[in-house]
Amino acid sequence: MRPIEEILKTRYQAGSMANFYRIVPDQATEQTELQKSLRDFIRKFLSTIGELEKSPYSVNHPDVLYIKSSQGKAYTNQKREDDLDEDNNFEEFFTFMEYSPYSWKRRFVIIEDAHLIPENLSNKLLKLLEDPPTTSSIFFLDPFKGHYLATIQSRWIKLTVKASTVSKNEGLKKPVEIIKAKLEAKSPELYSALSSYIKGPESSYVLYNAIGKNLKTQELLVEALIEGVRNSKQSFQEKQEFLHELNWYQKSKAYNNPASERIMSLINASISAFI
């Protein structure tokens, strides 16, 4: 069987590529570098078209827009005043789609962690997909196989790529090591409280207070939890439950729920990863 990237190259050369693809891995285990597999696949395909500037997480070319989430945050259509990160801003996507190709035959938009696209943004994206530019292709990189609007699903072509694997002792840090590396130096009080909570829930009050109201501390904790779960031996079902809580954590910001309460639900959904 021909590799998928070669089939896509043939379609590119013939001018018959689809406007919308969803890329998923063929497996989901603790030994699989899901995100890296999808990044490597898309880079390999685009490299068959032309030269790319090397970047560890993206591909750089005037006809390529690479959108990625920062710290597991949901994507937004415009930058919020309280958001310190530019990566989650989807505004550039719609501007990019208005222009014709610069030097290639098509323009490509790569959206990493597509499961973090919220429903309101999906509705706006749907309007574009109903009448897409004829010389553009969108790729959803979907390592965790998220849930999407049925109207979105009906418009994509799903491609399943082989996920790269690593040995049990290579490439994957233990979740507890990740927590320590992320938190111990920057927030020793939070690290201590979380470590105690993992050992026994009777220390929940201490952890609740340690989370506090500091936005940077909260985002640091969420980032550590996400990376820990990604590298954990949790089952696929457990990781899906964590993803559900992560999406709720982002959505519930609009309701002004206390951050400590929202993050505690996220911690409880991830705690088996650190035991």
Number of C-alpha atoms within 10 A of each C-alpha: 3 6 9 15 18 13 12 18 18 13 13 16 12 10 13 13 19 17 20 20 19 19 22 24 22 14 19 17 16 20 20 23 21 24 21 15 19 25 18 15 19 17 18 13 17 18 15 13 14 10 11 16 9 11 9 8 14 20 20 15 19 14 18 23 20 17 21 23 21 16 18 21 23 22 24 19 17 12 16 12 6 7 12 12 13 14 17 24 20 20 13 12 17 13 9 18 20 11 13 16 17 12 11 16 15 20 23 23 19 22 22 23 24 25 21 23 24 17 12 10 14 15 14 12 16 15 11 13 17 11 9 17 16 14 19 23 19 21 22 21 27 21 24 20 16 15 13 14 11 8 13 16 14 8 16 18 13 14 14 13 17 15 22 17 17 12 10 11 9 9 13 18 15 16 22 19 11 20 22 17 13 19 20 14 10 13 16 13 17 22 22 16 19 25 17 16 20 20 12 10 12 11 15 16 11 16 22 18 13 21 24 14 12 10 14 10 17 18 16 16 22 20 18 21 28 23 17 24 24 22 21 23 18 19 14 14 9 16 21 16 15 23 22 15 20 25 19 15 22 16 15 14 12 8 7 8 11 12 18 17 13 17 21 16 15 23 22 14 21 24 18 15 22 20 10
